[in-house]
Amino acid sequence: MTMSFRRILVKLSGEALQAPDGFWLDAQVLSNLAEDIARATHAGFEIALVIGGGNIIRGARMSAAGWIDRPTADSMGMLATVMNSLALETALNAAGVSARTMSAVSMPTICETYARQPALHYLAKGQVVVLAGGTGNPFFTTDTSAVLRAAELRCDAVLKATQVDGVYSADPKKDPSAERYERLTHDEAIARDLKVMDTAAFALARDGRLPIIVGSLHAPSSITAILDGSAPSTVVAP
């Protein structure tokens, strides 16, 4: 299935960067991911990135433990996404790709503050824009942030990189009979309560008629392979 997309927002989980020994960052994984993104840019795709912070901290989980309030915990999670974004920016530059971190949480001595017009300019110049800090507000996930930024930056689609090669009716690692979907509408994904993205993200994508592609970045898949249709994926679209 060939997809006619050019400008893509890639949503990555923070856990994807975690080392097998539990350390928050695996240098080899980071390098491999940067090389994968570099191949996609060389293939002509314009790439924006949103990465979560779950390898460092999860605000909702910390808040649920009861010893810190949700807005504070979510603010800590936003800072974790900045750390991951800076690491990814460095790896991309090392891979020969011009990358720039922009944060929704203003910290000008560390990285540029996010603004829509400069971000559009960087993408048009072929730079990878790494979008950190979520939406800059508590109670919103990085999935919702990814869809919001994709809509703002006139992206053709959101690519959600997961551990599996598409959307399933249940966790295929736990349920061998789980059904894999080739294509869904946003309403179907919401009605079936599919957990690949949160409901707010699906609803925002639906309202903006923004396709969401779900695939795995584990070999032999890659960003380019998913986008050119040579690797399996699920497309959630109107």
N, C-alpha and C positions, 0 to 999 in steps of 0.2 A: 504494500500500500504506500504509494508515493504521496508526500505531503508538500503542498506549495506554500511553505512558510519561509520567511527570511529572517525576521527579527523575533527572537525567542527569549523569553525569560525562563531560566533554568532554576528550579527550586531544589535545593539539596538539604538533606538532614545533617545536623551537626554530628550525629552519631556515626555518619559515614567516615568522619576523619579520625575516629577514636582508634588507638592502638590496641592490639590483642591483650596487652598487659593492663589495660584500663587507663593508661595515660591519655589525656584529652586529645592529643595530636599525634598522628603517625606520619612521619616525614615522607615515607615511600608512597602511601596512599595519596597524600597531598600532591606529590610530584606527578603521580599517574593521572590524577584528576585534572591537573593543569595541562598536561600533554593532551588529554582527551578534549578539553575545551579549546586548546590551540588548534587541533585538527578541525574542529567545527568552524572556527573563525577562518581558517585557510580554505575551507570548502565554501565560504561565502556567506555564512550565517553571521548575523549581528547578535551578540550575546549579552544579556543582562543576567545577573546572578543574585539570588537570595539564599542565604544559608542560615539554618537554625543554630541554636546554641545548646542543644540537648546533651552534647558530649561534655559540657561544663556544668550547666545548671538548667533545671526546668522550673520556671517560676510557679506554674500551677501546682506542681508536685510539692514544692517547698511550702507554698501557702497552705496546701491541704494538710501538712503536718501540724499546722496550728501555732507555730511560734513566730511567724512573720506574716504581715498582711500582704494581700495579693498585689496591690500596686507597687509596693517595694520589691517584692519577689520578681515581678515582671520587669521592673527596671533593671534588676541584676541580670535577668535573662537577656535584655537588650544589649547590655555591656558584653555578654558572652558572644553574641552575634558579631559585635565589632571585632573582638579578638580573632574569631574564625575568619572574618572577612579580610582582615589585615594579613593573616597567614596565607590566605588564598591569593590575594593580590601579589604578595611577594613571590609565590610559586609561579603565578602566571607570567610575571615579568621575567623570571628566570627561564621560563619556557619560550621566551621570545615574543610574548603577547603584551601589548600595552594595556595595562589595567589600572583602574582608579576606584578606590573605595569612597563611597558617599554614605554618610550616616544620617538617619532621621533624627538622632539625638546629637545635638550640636556639641562637638569637641574639636574645635578648629586647630588646636595644636597637634592633633593626632591624625585627622583625616578631614576631607571636605564635607561640609554640611550638604545634605541632599536638597536639591532644587530641580524642578522638572526640566527647565529649558537647558541648563548646562548638561544634564544627563542625556537629553536628546541630541545635543551637539556632539558629545563624546561617542555615542553609539553611531551616529552618522559618519564619524571619522574612522570607524572601525575599532574603537577601543572597547574593551570589556568593562562594563560598569558593575561593580560589586556593591550591592545595596544592603547596608547594615542598619541595625537599630530598629528593625520591625517597622511599624507605623509611627513609632515615637510615643505611643500611648499604651497603657496597660490594658489587659483583657482581650487583646487581639493576637492571634497566632501569627507565626511567620508564613503559614499558608495563605492567610487573608492578606498579609502584607505583599506576598508575591503576586497575587491576582490584582490587588490595587495598583501596584507599580507597573504591572504589565499593561493595565488599562491606561494609566497615565502616559506611558512611554510608547503607546501605539504599537505594542507587540502583536504579532500574528497569533501567538499561542503561548501557553505556559507548559513547560516540560517538567513534570514532577518525577524526580529520580528516586526510586524506591529499591527495596531489596528483591523485588519480584518483577516479572516481565509484563505487568499489566494489572488490571483491576479484577479481583476475584470476589465471589459471593461470600467467602470466608477466608481465613488465613490458610493458604495452601500448605504451609509447613505443619499446621496442626490438623487440617482436615483434607485428606487426600481426594475427597469427592468434591471439593470446592470447584465451582464453575468459573471459568475465565471468560470475561466479556471482551469482545472485539471492539464494540462500539456502544456507547450509552448516550442518552441526553442528560443534561444537568438535572432535570426534574427526576429522572429515573435514579440517578446517583443519590439524590436527596431522599427520595421516597424509600429506597432500599437501605438507607442509613449506612452506605458504604464508607469505610473509615479512612480511605486513602487521603482525603482532605476533609477539613471541617465544613460544616453546613454553611457557615457564613462565606467561606471562600467559594463553594459551589454556587451559592446564590448570587454573589457578586459577578462571577464569571457568566452565569446565565443572563443576568441583566445586561451585561456588556457584550453578549454573544461571543465570548472568548473561549476558544477550544482549550481543553486541558489534555495533554498527552501524558500517559503514565507508562513508564518503562523502567528497566533495570540497567544500571551502568556497569554491572558485573560482566566480565568477558563471557561471550564474544560481543556483547552489546557495547554501544558507545553512544554519545550524543548524536554524532553524525549518522550512525547506523539507524538509530531510532527515527531521526528526522527524514532520512532518505527511504525509509520503509524496508530496509534490509534486516532489521531486528524487530522482534515482536513488540507490540505495545497495545494499549487500549486508548481510544480517543473518546473523550467526553465532549460533546458538541451539540449545538441546537439541532 
